[in-house]
């Protein structure tokens, strides 16, 4: 078992290479989630989003979540990549990818990782709209 990528980056996320690296003889399923910046919010247009992080703590949190996912779901590979900086609608913002011998474990681990990253990693999002800027609170 290995970690392919645990990263905070200001560069675009390219899932293709990470997913290719997950293909191995013992892998029967690869499940991924690619989050993108939405150009609309509940009350109108989003022109851009700024994502900030406490990088050292965010990476420690993501590494801990990777270990917990391995223990809880028995997955083979894990990739967690989150972007920071000013992003525009349709830009990639987060990639979570998981490989395992069987699909159920991969689906369960991917969803669990997504929810845990959103709730526990010190990452903050600010939407920039025609009406002003606002911090996004996780739902």
N, C-alpha and C positions, 0 to 999 in steps of 0.2 A: 504494500500500500504506500502511496506517495501523494504528496501535494503537488499539483501541477502549477498552480498560481494562486497566491494570496497577495493581492495588491491594491493599492490606492494609486491612481494615475490621473494625470491631466491629459493623456493621449486617448485617442479613440480606442474602443474595445473591439477587437477583431476575434469573434468567437470561432471562426472556421479553424484556425490553427490549434486552438485549445481542444476543440472537439476531435480533431484528427489525432492528436496525441493521446486521447483517451481510448482509442481503438486498440485492443489487445486481445489475445486468444481467450482469456478468462472473463472478458466483459461480454455480457449479454444485453445490456441496456445502458444507454446514455441519455440522460434527461437534462435539459437546460432551460433556464429562464433568462431572457434578455429584456431588461427594462429599458424603455425609451422615454424621453421627455415629451410630455403631452403639450400640445399647443392650445389646449382649452382647459379651463377649470370650471368649477361649479358656477361661477359668476362671470365667465367671459374668457377672453383671449389671454394666452400666456405668450409673451414675446421672447422670453428667455428664462433660464433658471441658473442660479448660482448654487453650487454645492460646496460646502466647507466641511473639513474634518479635523479632528484632533488625531493626526495621522498615526502617531506611535500607539496610542490607545486603541484606535480603530483596528490597526493591524493585529494587536494582541487579542482583541475581541474576536476578530475573524479567525485567527489561528485556534483559539479556544473552541469556537463553534465547529471548526473542521474536525478537531479531535472528538468532540461530543457526537458529531454526526457519524463518525466512523464507529464509535462504541455503540451508539443507539441503533444504527441501521446496517452496519456491516458493509459499508460501501468500499469501493476500490480506490477511485480517484475523486478528488474534489478540486474545483476551481472557484474562487471568489474574487471578483474584480469590481471595484467601484471607482467611478470617475469623480473628479473634483474640478472646480473652476466654473467658468461661465459657459453654459450649454444652450443650444437653440432647440426648438421643437424638432423632433425625430432623432436627435442625437442619442447614442447609446449611453446609458447611465450606470447600469449594473449588469453583470453576468454572473450567474450561478450555474455551475455544471457539475453533474455527479454521474459517475459510472458505477455499475455493480453487476453482479452475476445475473440478477433478475430485475425486471422492470418495477415491481412494487416498491422495493427498497429504494431504487433510484428516484421514483416519483415522490415517495414519502420524505426522503432526505432533502431533496431539492426544495420542496414546499416548506419544510421545517427550517432550513437554512435561510430562505428568503424572509420568513416572518421573524426569525431571531435576529438577523442582521438589521432589519428595519427597526426593531424594538430596542436593541442593546448596543449597537455600534455608534460611537459618537460622530455621527454624520448629520449635517443640517442642510436643509434646502430652502432657498428663497426664490419665490416666483416674482418675475418682473412683468407687470401688466400695464396697459394704458392708464389704469387708475392708480398706479403706485406699486410699491414693492410690499411683499408680505412673506413672513416665514411660514413654511408648511409644517403643520403638526401631523404626526402619524395618526392614522385612524385605527 
